[in-house]
């Protein structure tokens, strides 16, 4: 129920993030690591009343293997594992593959099917398009430089 206190929507502080741990525990999950996550929250009267967590996840896609060359899959995966460990240390890795050949190969390498529906959105700044000057819109002195 709303109060007279102003609602703030902002990045949460480390202390506010810790207050969310019981919510995750109650849902059978763990608090996302704050060092690689950003918590956006709605705060009213000093209490978090809603939040969204932006998490960095290692996404291993796209992948393509020429038809008839599935023996390459294991070598690609092993090199990817080696590279991930060298660059980022132990990490969860995610792929989003439809049912089929690549999904079967991923499962054969120990990847598990996650119960997620994945949605996507390109986040871009709202910038008006930059107009390209034409001879008609340039000041006369500049336009003369372009005339041959």
C-alpha positions in Angstrom: 0.0 0.0 0.0 1.4 3.4 -1.0 2.6 5.9 1.6 3.5 9.6 1.6 7.2 8.7 1.4 8.7 9.3 -2.1 9.3 6.2 -4.1 12.8 5.8 -5.4 13.8 3.6 -8.3 17.5 3.2 -8.3 20.5 0.9 -8.0 20.4 -0.8 -4.6 23.1 -0.4 -2.0 25.1 -3.5 -0.8 23.1 -3.4 2.5 19.8 -3.3 0.7 20.9 -6.2 -1.5 21.6 -8.4 1.5 18.0 -7.8 2.7 16.8 -9.7 -0.4 18.5 -13.0 0.5 15.4 -14.5 2.1 13.4 -13.8 -1.0 15.8 -15.9 -3.0 16.1 -18.6 -0.3 12.2 -18.9 -0.2 12.2 -19.5 -4.0 14.9 -22.2 -3.7 17.6 -20.1 -5.4 20.6 -18.2 -4.3 21.2 -14.5 -4.2 23.0 -13.6 -7.5 26.6 -12.6 -6.8 26.6 -8.8 -6.2 30.1 -8.4 -7.6 28.9 -9.4 -11.1 25.2 -8.3 -10.8 23.4 -5.0 -10.6 20.3 -4.7 -8.5 17.8 -2.2 -9.6 15.2 -1.6 -6.9 12.1 0.3 -6.0 12.6 1.6 -2.5 9.9 3.2 -0.3 10.2 4.2 3.4 13.7 2.5 3.3 12.2 -0.8 2.2 12.8 -2.6 -1.1 9.4 -3.2 -2.5 10.4 -4.5 -5.9 13.6 -5.3 -7.8 15.2 -6.5 -11.0 18.6 -8.1 -11.2 20.9 -7.5 -14.2 23.3 -10.4 -14.3 26.3 -11.1 -16.3 26.1 -14.6 -17.8 28.5 -16.4 -20.1 26.6 -17.1 -23.3 28.2 -19.6 -25.6 26.6 -19.0 -29.0 26.3 -18.9 -31.9 27.9 -22.2 -32.9 28.0 -23.8 -36.3 29.6 -27.1 -37.4 29.6 -28.1 -41.0 27.2 -31.0 -41.7 29.0 -34.3 -41.3 31.8 -32.9 -39.1 30.2 -33.4 -35.7 33.5 -34.8 -34.4 34.7 -31.2 -34.1 32.1 -30.5 -31.4 34.2 -32.1 -28.6 37.3 -30.2 -29.6 35.5 -26.9 -29.7 33.9 -27.5 -26.3 37.2 -28.5 -24.7 39.0 -25.5 -26.1 36.1 -23.3 -24.9 36.4 -24.8 -21.4 40.1 -24.1 -21.4 39.6 -20.5 -22.6 36.8 -19.8 -20.0 38.9 -21.1 -17.1 41.9 -19.0 -18.3 39.9 -15.8 -18.8 37.2 -15.9 -16.2 37.7 -18.8 -13.8 34.9 -21.3 -13.1 31.7 -20.1 -14.6 28.2 -21.3 -15.5 27.9 -21.2 -19.3 24.6 -21.0 -21.1 23.4 -21.8 -24.7 20.0 -21.3 -26.1 19.5 -23.9 -28.7 16.3 -25.3 -30.2 15.8 -29.1 -30.1 17.9 -30.8 -32.7 21.5 -31.8 -33.4 23.3 -29.0 -31.5 21.0 -29.5 -28.4 21.8 -33.2 -28.4 25.5 -32.6 -28.7 25.4 -30.1 -25.8 23.6 -32.6 -23.6 26.1 -35.3 -24.5 28.8 -33.0 -23.1 27.0 -32.7 -19.8 25.0 -29.5 -20.4 21.5 -29.6 -19.0 18.3 -28.3 -20.4 17.1 -25.3 -18.4 13.4 -24.6 -17.8 13.5 -21.1 -19.3 11.7 -19.3 -22.0 14.1 -16.8 -23.3 13.0 -13.3 -24.5 15.3 -10.7 -25.9 15.4 -7.0 -26.5 18.0 -4.7 -27.9 18.6 -1.8 -25.5 19.8 1.3 -27.3 19.8 5.0 -26.5 17.0 7.1 -27.9 19.0 9.3 -30.1 17.4 11.2 -33.0 19.0 10.3 -36.3 21.8 12.6 -37.4 20.9 14.5 -40.5 23.4 14.4 -43.3 24.1 17.9 -44.7 23.2 18.5 -48.3 24.3 21.3 -50.5 20.9 22.9 -49.9 21.3 22.8 -46.0 25.0 23.9 -45.8 25.8 27.5 -45.3 26.7 29.1 -48.6 30.5 29.4 -47.8 30.7 25.6 -47.0 28.5 24.6 -50.0 30.9 26.4 -52.3 33.7 24.0 -51.1 31.8 21.0 -52.4 31.1 22.4 -55.9 33.5 21.1 -58.5 
